[in-house]
Amino acid sequence: MLSLSSKRWILSQADPERIDALARELGVPAVVAALLINRQVTTARDAEVFLNADLARLHDPFEIKDMDAAAARVVRAVENGETITVFCDYDVDGVTSAAFLTHFFRDLGVHVRHYLPERMAEGYGLNEDAVRKIRDGGSTLMITADCGITGHHEVRVAKTIGLDVIISDHHQVGEEGLPGAVAVLNPHRPDCDYPFRFLAGVGITFKLALAVRNALHRTGWDKSRLPNMKRHLDLFVLGTIADVAPLTGENHILSSHGLEVLATSAKPGIVALKAVAGVDGSVNARAVGFALGPRLNAAGRLGKADAGFHLLTATDLKEAMALAEEIDKINTERKEIQAWVEEEAEYQIAREVDLEAERVIVLASENFHAGVIGIVASRLVEKYFRPVVLIAMSEGKGKGSGRSIPRFNLHKAFTECAGRLTQFGGHAYAAGLSIEEENVAAFRDAMNQVARRILSDDDMVPELTIDAELPLADIGRPLDAAIRKLEPFGAGNPQPVFLATNVEMKNLRLMGKNKEHARFTACQSGARIDAVGFGLAEALAALEGEAPRIDLAFEIQTNTWNGQNKLELRILDARAARE
């Protein structure tokens, strides 16, 4: 039986004996042990690392393939007074990567420049004109940040004009293999045995900076001259969470400390960004993902990524506030454009897409804005639960962005359809492409052929994964505090979801401008707790009349009102209780 939101509930089935054993070893509630096991943290030793987020547990950056060569080349540039240019992508990951290296090199007294391609004119990744401009400007070393893994031609050009290149990227390696750079830093390259493969672009640049710092120390630099790496973890956590990198392993350790740094950061740009976003006090992953990150991303999406970079590297608070206010206005503009593109996409779906036959939605339009199609594709995936590719057309050429579902690897699908594409790259869940207008129809057919082979009907039913059943009577401050030790939550370490069965829903009341939200009291075996369901008012009201008792899928959250903090349930889904 499906739920109110037509989802299949999947209750994690960890072995009760393993849960009890881990709970005893750690001295934590059984439900916390279950959460750890669900996240593949199965031993007491690994759990201690996860819960304590000890920086001493980070892997040696020199375990990344080519790091020796990369660090040596940067050290030579530092000692010879060379000019270094950082070339980055225009999303939050790219901009924070470039900002991280800029702060690092400034700390060392190195002359550092940056180059961000203009999204509409230059597109994604390296381009030959940019490479020549960088060399003509006097740089002898270029470091890419969050891009470059497919830049074979551009690296060859750089070599001929005397510009050394270090590639630092985390995207998938293409069929052509690795560019012929001085070093290619990417844990996804086949010959790299680095223990943690899921660093975002800013994570790779952090590792590069750490390796350079260590190499400089070995050459005789006193520690007092070397940068404090921890104080730049505010940039690490911004890029990592905004890029939806899994918050496991090193990302979990570094993000835990990064959020602490972000909360108290003295960087003028961070102070200003938090001010315009209304973020103060402690900062959690949700604030990064929904308040800070989108504002920085908006600048890149609308072709103004320099504003985000200059904000994050600003040294004057007045200048930073002006940039932050500009970015806030850009974000408002982005929302308006996004709403228009989503409306246009829905119009096309209603008139041109046979949802019974097509397992991948591929839409192209000159009315699409290339800067927001990725966000809109994500929203359409949530609604229709199938892969979506949106292509912004202009003068016969298209730039596309796709998002996918768990059982469909978008990058592999693009690889199978490469004959119809000019260029493509990305990940299993998110990928981009370039295409000629005359190939769009053939690409749509090819993608659906791949999807019909791979996706079953069951694969296209959305699922809600539930960590554990949790009686309402067990919910309280001690348990909430124990659960929060697993933070920060995000990709790979999701906010825990619990199940409560045979619950009575009492005092249901509707809220919101359009009465779309609901509050009620959840009652189970004498235990009572307030619950809120956003966007579920109509469905909960209907369920109240049909079922005397219900099952709830929920998160635990703190509601702050008039200075009082109270635990409550945030309802994700509900269904009639099973007999």
C-alpha positions, 0 to 999 in steps of 0.5 A: 500500500502506497502512502499519502504521497504515493511513495513506497516505504522502505524500513531499514532492516539492520540486525537487532543483535548487531544494533544491541552490540554496537549500542553497548560498546558505545553506550548510546541508545539502540536507535542511534546504533541503528542509525550508524549501521544504516550509514555503513558505520558498523564497528565501535572504532569507526563509530568513534571516528564518525561521532568525534569527527577527529581531524587527526583521522584525515588521510594523507593528501599525498595518497592522491595520485600525482599529488607529489608532482602537484605540490612540487610544482606549486612549491617551485612557483612559490619560491620563484615568485611566479604568478599563479592563476586559479581557473574554476567552475562557476557554481558554489563548489567551483567558486569556493574552491577558487576562493580557498586557494586564493586565501591560501596563496595570499597567506603565503604572500603569493601573487594569485589571480583567478579566472571564471568563465562567463557561463553564457559566452564560454560555457563550462570548463576550460577553453582555449581563449581563456588559456591564452589570456591567462598566459598573456597575463603573465601566469606560468602556472594554472590550477583548475578548481572543480573542472578540467578533467576533459580539457585535453585540447586546452592542456595541449595548447597551454604546453605550447605557450609555456603555461603549466597546468595542474588539474584538480577536479572530482568529475568522472574521467571521460573515455579519452582518459586523463589530460596531459597536465603536470598533475591530475588530481582526481580520486575518480581516476582509475589508477588512484587508490585514495581511500575516500573518493567523494571529495567535492572540488573544494575538497580536492583543493583543500588537499592540494593546499594541505600538501603544499603546506606540508611540502613547504615545511619540509623544505625549511619553512617555519610553521609560523609562516604557513597558513592555518588551514582550519580557518578556511574550512568555512569555504570547504563546508559551503562548497561541499554541502552546496555540491551535495557531496556525501557527508561521510568519511572525510567530508563528515569530519571536515564539514563538522569543523567547517560549520563551527568555523562558518558560525564564527567566521571573520571573513567579511564576505561570509559575515555579509552573506550570512547577514543578507540570508538572515543566518545568525548564531550556529549554522547547520547544513540546512542553512548552507543548503537552502540559504547561503549556497543558493545565493552564491549559486544564483550569481553563477547561474545568471552569468555573474559568478565573479560577484560570488568569488569577490564576495568570498575573497573580500577584505573590506566589510563595506565592499562585502555588504555591497556584493552580498546585497547584489547577490541577494538581488540576483537570487531574487531574479533567479527565482523569477526566471526559475518559475518561468522556466518551470512553467514552460517545462510543465506546458511542454510536458502536458502537450508533448510528453507521453508519461506512460511511454517515455521513461526519460523526460527530454525537453528543449526550448529557446525559452529555457534559461541555461542557468536554472535548468538544473534546478528545474530538472531537479524539481521535475524529477521529484514530481515525476520520479524519472530522469529529466534533461532540459536543454536551453536552445540558442541559435541552433545550439543547446546546452542541457542539464540532467538530473536522475533517480537512484536506478539510472546512471545519467553519465553512463546513459549520456555515454551510450548516447554520445553520438548525438552529443557535442560534449557531456560530463558529470555524475550518475545523478547530475550531468550536463551536455552540449548538443546541436538542435537537429540531434535533439529528437534522436537524443530523446529517442536514444535516452528512452531506449536506454531507460526502457532497457534499464528501468522497470515500473517499480524503479519509477515508484518513489521510495521513502527510506525509514531508519527505524521504528521509534515509539513516541514515548522514547522521544525526548531531549536525551535521545535528540541530543544523542541523534544530533551527534551524527550531524551534519546531516545531508547527502550520504548521511540523511536526516534520520527518518523514523516510523511510528505505527498506530498513531491517533491524530488529534486536534488537527488544525490547518495553517498557512495563507492557503491552509496548505499546512497542518498541525496536530497532536500525535498520540500513541500508547499514552504518549503525546507530541505535537506534529506538523505536516507542511503541504499535507493539510488536505491529505491529512484531513482526508486521512483523518476521516478515513482511518481512526489510526495512522502510521507516520514517517517523520523527522524530529525537529526543535520548534522555537517559539517565544524563546521556548524550545520544544521537540516536535515531529515533522511529518514527511508522509502518512498512511492508514495504519495496517491491521 
